């Protein structure tokens, strides 16, 4: 993983010192609230319903065991003993004291972590596939490109005050969108042209929120060394023409929709032709420097499926079930990629205690070269586990409640903090998630249903990605009461040949108490209509929306 040099660390230390001074002046009444607002947002601090929330960056989802222990210490010393992993692969603390945030950031800086640009109208954390670098099917490891984007975008003076927040995602798996790039302001798909050259297919104008839109192709092939100048061109056009009079219409997706993708492409290409051969052009030396941080660890020469591993899988059905759901193949013989699920029944999705974080750090040190990943689905990954050690890892993970064999199944749901914490939320998300988890906790039933993405958001900001859930749930306000709107047919494109799709609203919303029954009706109808083991999404796409609506609301719907 990328290790800071003295320049990286100096920049971070100076930022921490700067914010400490700003906080002291604010608390002393020398900086008014309206001036302090952008300063705290630039350092990842929101004011939530009951307390500040600090969002810490986990660039492209990668961290090491020392960083995980530092996060555990923050949870223990400054919060209520737990943290929350978000769909942007970051980590959030929901209960820090505002005046303690500068010290938290100083502590995190010691392990090369920060909260810079995790909020505000700037370029946010660049994300990618949580399995990057350890799977055989990717074209190249996308992490170096994400790191280059991180370094380019961090403290970029021209893009510190964009019309609205801005998100970039990078995918490197052919014929599969493993980073939901169509849902981002800019989506980069790493590709090879006919000559075998590495480049990017560039999408622009995607996003969720109150106006969900899929990104459109603006360039089919961009050469590898043109990455930063082309990104500069896109964001300069957005900075110039994006709306600033209405925050609900300020995202680049609205600009692309208003201009049309052809006009947007024309503006971007004009700007790019002006700057593409300038100082921003990515050099081969810089590419190699960054790529040098992402070399393979000291893998052993192992054979696949050693005897002891095969025996344990054969003799222990629970272990075999966990292997089938939570463990995937590795590019290196004799190794595997393990997902630790943060979806234990009775625990809000994505939440993890300080004790669990310390235990995960130990697992990482003992079994995965000290490295970890956070995922878009609010789980954690051990990327490099020897197959011969999987049984022990499973037992250890099970002991800390992180081995539920449900990855990709119904209760492996995405859920934002909702009205329990967020001041923007219209309704609570966590109780709905817990009710659904409790209703459908039977593992045999979940495995029989197969893969289903169920995503829950507490408001139209869509932090729970409800638009791209096979089943999406959105909290809405009706005259001061909480109700829930259901949509069907969404897909991030990560595991389906049809690609990305936005869910379609089923009909009128439901009371919270009715939600488990509503989900049950949807699932019962799916099972009744399924042919030859079809997935939920396959059935929905085959028979259409109307039959599901009728199954839930009745023939008068």
N, C-alpha and C positions, 0 to 999 in steps of 0.2 A: 504494500500500500504506500501511498505518497507520504513521505516524511518531510516535515518542514525544514528548510534551511534557515540560516540566521536572518535572512531578509523576511521570510514568512513570519518568523517568530517575533521579530522586531515590530512589524506592522500590527500584529495581533496585540502585543504588549502595549503599544502606543494607543491602540483603540480602547483597550481596557482602562488605561489611565485617563484617557479623554472622557470616557463615559462616567468614570468615578467622579471626576471634577464636575461634570454636568449634573450628576445626581445630587452632589453636595450643594451646588448652587440652587437647584430646584427645591430641595428640602428647606433651604434657608430663605426661600421666597424671592430669590434673585432671578429666577427664570419662570415666567408665567406658564400656566397649564397648556395653553395653545402652542407655545413655542417648545415645550418639553415633549409634547406628543410625538412629533416626527423623530426626535432624538431617541426616545425609548423604543419606538418601533424599529428604528435602524439597528437596535441591539436586541431585538427579539422579544420585547416585553409588551404584552397586551394587558389591558385592565378588563378582567372577566366579570362574571356576575357577582362573585363573592371575594375574589382575590386576584392579584396579578397572575398572569400565566407567562412563563418563560419558555420559549421554543429554541432548542439547541439544534444546530445544524449537524447532520450526519451526511456529509457529501457522498452522493450516489450510493448511500446505504452502507458504506464500509467503515468499520471501526476495529480497534484491537481490544485486547482484554484489559489493558491499563485504562483505556477510555471508558470501558464498561464499568470498571470499578470506581472511576471518578464520578460517573453518573449515579451509581449506587450511593456514593458518599453525599452527593448533593441531595438525593431523595431522603437520606437519613438525617442529615444535619440541617437542611433548610426547608424541607417540605414535610409531608405527612407519611413518608416511608415508602412512596411508590412513584412511578413515572408512567407516562403514556406514550407509546409509539404510534406515530401518525401515518396516514396513507402517503405522505411525501417522504417517508423513510427517516423523518426527523424524530426527536424525542421532546416531550413537553412536560413541564412541571406546573401543576395547577395551584399550588399553595405557597409560593415563596413570598416573603415580605419584600415590598418594593425597595426599601433601603438596603436590603441584603443582596440585591441582584448584582451590583458591581463586584462584590466579593465572590459570588458564585462564578461570575465570568472570569475573575482572576484565577480561581481554582481550576476551572476548565482549561484556561490557557496553558497551564502547566503540562497538560496532556494533548496539546494542539487541538483543542475544541473551542468553539465559539458560538455566538448567536447572531453573527453579522448577516444581515439581509435575509433573515428568516421571516421578516414581516416588512410592511411598508411597500411603497410603489417602486419596486426595484426588481432586479432579476433574482429570483429565489433559488433554492437548492435544486441543482440539476440532478435528475434521477435516471436510473437505468435498471436493467434486469438484475435482480438480486443474486442470480447465479453467474454473473459475468466473470469470465476468466477461468471457470472450472467446468464448463460444459463443452462437449465436442462440436456441437452443431453451430456455434456462432462463427461468423466470418472472421472477426478479430475481437480481441478483448476491448469492449467499449469504454472501460474505466479511464484509460489515459486521455481520451477525448473529453470525457466529463471533467477530468481534472484540469485540462487546458481551458475549458469553458469556465470552470470555477475561478481560476486565477485571472482570466480575462475580465470576468464580470464583477469580481469582488472589488469594491472601492472605485469602480469605473466612474469617473466624475460626470461623464455625459449622460449616464443612465441612472443616476441616483434618485431622480424625481421624474419617473415615467408617468404617463397618464393613469396607469393602474399597475398592479402587481403583474409579474411576467414569469412564465414557467417554461422550462426547456427539458425535453426528455430525449434519450438516445437509445436506439435499439440496434442489435447486431445479429439477430437470428433471422435467417431467410424464411420468407413465407409465414412469418408469425410475429405479431406485435407483442413483445413481452414487456414493454415499458409504457403501454397506452399512449403512444406518440400522437395518435390522432386526436387526443383530448387535450393537447398542450398548445400554448401560444406558438411555439416552434417545436416541431417534431423532426428528429434526424434519424433516418434509417441508413445505417452503414451498408454499403453495397459494393459490388465489384462490377466494372464494366467489361465489355467483351475482350479487352486487352489485359484484363486481370488487375487493373489499377483500383486501389481503394478510393472510395468517395462517399458521397451522401445523397440520398434522396431527401429533399427538404419539403416539409409540410408547414403550413402557416395558418393561423386563425382558428385553432381548435380550443375548446374549453367547455367547462360544465357551468355551474352556477345557475342563475335564473334564466339564462338564454343558452342552453346547451347546443353546441355546434361542433361538427367534425371538421378537423383541419383539412385543407386542400393542398394539393401538390403545387409548389411554386417553381421547383426545379427538379428535374428527374435525375440529374447527375451533377454534383459539385465536386471538384477535385479536392483531394485531402488537404492540400496546403492553403486552400481558399476558405477554410472554415470560419476563421474569425472575421475576415473582411466581409464575408457574406452576412454573418450574423450582425455585424456593425450596420450594414446597409439596411437590413430589415428593421432593426430597432430604431435607426435614425428616421426612417420613413414613419414608423409608428409614433415616435416622439414628436415629429413635426405635424402629422395629420390626425393623430388620435384625439378623441374628445376629452376635454378636461372640465366641461360644464356640468356633466352628469356622470357620477361614478358608476352607475348601472349601465352606461353605454360607453365606458372608457376602455374596455378591453380590446385587444387587437382583433378579436373575432368580429366585433361590431364594425371595425374599420374595413376589414376584408369583405364583409357582407355588403357594406355600403358602396365600396369602390368596385367590387367584383374582383375575382382572383386575377383576371387578365390585367386589369389596370394596376392592381397591387404589384404584380410581377414586373410590369413596365417601370413603375417607380423604383422598385428595389434594384432592378438591373441597371437603371440609369445611375443610381447612387453607387452601386457596386463598381461599375465601369470607371467611375471617377476615383475610387480608392483602392481597387483590388491589387494593384502592384506597389502599394505604399508600405509604410513601416508595419502595418498590421498583418502582413502576409506571414503565414506560419512557416517557419524554416524547418528543414529536415533535422537540423541540430536540436532544435527545441522539441520536436516530436520525439526524437530518440532519447533526449534527456528525461522527458516525462515518462515515456514507455519504460525506461530503465527502473522506475519505481515499482513496476507491476510485473516483476519476474516471478516464475514459479518458486514455491518453497522447496525445501530439501525432500522431495518425494523419494520414497523407497522403491526399489524394484520389486513389485508384488504381482501376484497372479489374481485374477478375478475369482470370486466365490471360493475362498479357502474352506477347507473341510469343516472346521469348527463353526464357521458362520452358517454353512448349509445345514448342519445338524441342528443348530439353535432355531433356525427358521422352520425346519421340518417339525421339530418337537414342540414348539411354542406358538400356538395359534395367535395369541395376542401380539407377540413380537412380529410375526409374519404380517399381521394386519397393519401394524405401524410401518413396517418396511414398505408395504404396498402403497400407503398414502403419503408418508412424510419423508421418504428417502428416495432420491433420484440418482441416476447414473452420473458418473464423473468422467471427465476426459482421460483420467489416468487409471490404468488397470489397478484393481485392488483398493480403490478409494470410492467414497460415496459422499453425496451432499445431503445434509440432514437439516430439516426444518423443525425448529422448536416452536410449537404452537402456543400462542398467548390467548387461548380461547377456552379456558377451563370454565365449566358450568358455574355460574354464580359470580364470575369475575368479568368486569367490563372488557370487551375486546380491545386488545392493545395494551392493557394495564399490566405492569410488572412491578413486584416489590423490590426493595433494596436487597433483601436477602436472595431473591431469585436472580437478580443481576449479578451479585457476587458469585453465585453458584454457576451461572452461565459463563462468567469470566474464567472460572476454574475449568469448566468443561472445554472451553476454547484453548486454554493453555495446555491441558493434558492431551487433547485429541485433535486439535485443528490449527496447529502452528500459531496459536494466539490470535487468530483472526475471526471476525464475526460479520454478519450482514443483518440489516433490518430490511423489511420487505414492504411492498405496497399494500399487502394484505394484513399488516400489523402483526407480523410474526418475526422470528429471528432465525438465522441460518448459521450452522457450522459448515463451512464450505469444503473442508478437506479432512474427512474422517476415514480411517482405515476400515475396510469391511470387517476385519477380524475384531474390531473394537465396537462395532455397532450395538451388540447386545448389552455391553456395559454402559454405553452412552444412553441407550433406551431406558435401562433401569435407573440410571441417575436422573435422567430427564423426567421420568415418571414420578420419582420421589419428590420433585419440586413442582409437579403439576403442569409440566410443559411437554407432555408426550401424548396428548389426545390424538388418536389416529383419524383426524377429520380434515386434513388439509384439502381444500377444494370442495368440501362438502357443505351441507346446509348450515351447520353451526360454526363453520369457519368464516363467520360473517364480518364484514367491515362495518364499523359503527363510529361515528364522531362522538365527542363528549356531550353534545346536545345541551338541553336546558338545565342539566345538573350543574354545568359550569359556565357555558358560553352565554354572554349577554346578547348575542345576535340571534340565538335560537328561538324558534317559535314553539318548540315542543321538546320534550325529553326523548333521547334516543336510547340511553342505557337500559331503562326499565323494559322497553319493547324488546330489545335484544335479549335480555334475561328471560322474559316470558317465552319467547320463541325457543331459546336454548333449552329451557326446562320442559317445554311441551314436546320437543323432538329430540331429546337427548339419547334415545335408543340408537346405539351404534349400528345394529343390524339394519334398522330402518333407513338410517342415513346412507349406509353403503349400498342398499338396494336402490335408493333414489339416484345415486350417482352424483356427478359434479353439478353443483348449483351455486351460483354466486348470489348471495343475498346481502344487499348493501343498505344501510340506514343512515339518513341525514336528518338533523334536527331543524334545518332551514334550507332555503333556496341557495345558500352559498355552496351547498353540495360537498362539504368536507368528507362526507361518508360515501361519495361517488354513487349516489342512488341512481343516477341517470344510466349508468353502465352496469348495473346489477341485472342478472337474469330476472331477479325479483328485486325491485327497488322500493324502498319505503321512505317517504318524506313527511316530516312533521309540519303541520300547518296550524294556523290560529284561526278559530272561528268564534268571534265575539268573546275572546278571552279564554276559550276552552281549547284544549289540545286534541287535534284530530290527525289522522294519518292517511296520506294518499299513497296508493300502490301503483307501480308501473311494472310492465313486463317486457321482456325481449331485449334488454340492454346487454351489451357485450363490449369489453375493452379490446377485443381482437387478440387476446393473448393465447387462446387455445382453440380457435375455431377458424376453419378455412373461409368462412363467409366474411371475416373481418369484423370491424367495429360497427356497433349500432347503438342508437339511443333508445331507451325504453319508452313505451307508449302508455300513457295514463289509463288505468283500468276503468275508472269511473269515480263516483262520489267518494269522499274520504270516510274513514271509519274511526270510531272511538278506540282509545287505547285498549280497553278491556276486550274488544272484539278481535284484535289483531291476530292472536294465535289461531282462532277459528277461521279467519280469512285466509291465512297462510295454509291451513289444513285443507280448505276447499280447493285452493289452487293446486296443491300437491296431489290430492286425491284425484282430481280431474286429469292431471298430467299422467299419473300412473295408469288410469283407466284408458288413456289414449295412446300410451307408449307402444311402439312396435319394435321388437328385436333389440331391446336394450338402448333405445334412443335416449339422448340426454334431454334435459328440460328444454334447452334452447332449440334443439332439433325438432322436438314436438311442437313448440310454439311457432317456429318458422314454417312447419309443414301445414298446420291446421289454421293458423292465423289467430288474430286477437279476439274476434267476436265470440268464439266458443268458450274461451276462458272467462270472458266477461259474463256470459250467460250462466256459466257454472257458479259464479260467485254471487251475482245479483238476481238470478232468475230470468225467466223467458221475457219478462217485461222490460229488461234492461235495454 
